[in-house]
C-alpha cells in the first residue's frame, strides 16, 4: 500500500505516534543546532537534512 506523499517534515513527523513525534522533534532541533544552515527536505519518502551539496545529507 502506497503512503500519501508528504510535502514537508512536519507532515512526516505527524504520521508517527505522539511519543515518537517528540523524539523526532528533538532530533530535528539537534540537527538544526549543529548545522543551522541545513535545509529540510523529503527524500526517498523520509525526512532529510541537506547541507550545501547533494552528498551532504542526513536521513
N, C-alpha and C positions, 0 to 999 in steps of 0.2 A: 504494500500500500504506500503510495507516494505521499510524503509530508507536504503540507502547504508551504509555499515559498515565504521565507522571512526576509523582510527588507532591511532590517537593522538588528543590532544586538539586543535592544530592549525587547523586541518581538521574540528573538531566540531565547532569551532568559525566561520570558513569560511562559514558555512551554513546559518548564520544569516544576516539580513540587516546590512549595514555599521554602523549605529548608535548603534545598539545592539552589534556589534563586539567590538566597542570602550568600551562600558560598561563592557562587559565580560573580555576584556583585563585588564581593571582597577581592576576588582575583582581578576583576576589571579595574578596580581602584588601584590595586597594587601595580598593575602594568602601567597605568597612566602616571603613577608617581615615579616609576622607574624610567619610563620613556614618554615624557609629556607630549612629544610631537607625533606619537603613533596614531595612525588613522584606523578607526574601527570599520571593518567591512565584514560581509558574509562571503565566505569562500568554501566551496565544497560542502555547502549546507551546514557550516558550523561557524561560530564566531572566530574572527581573525583580527589580529592587530598587525598592520603593515607599517613598516618604517623605511622610508626612502626608496628602497629597491625591492623588487619582487621577491628576491631570495631572503630578505629580512622579514620574516613573518613568524607570528606566534599563533598557533591554533589551540 
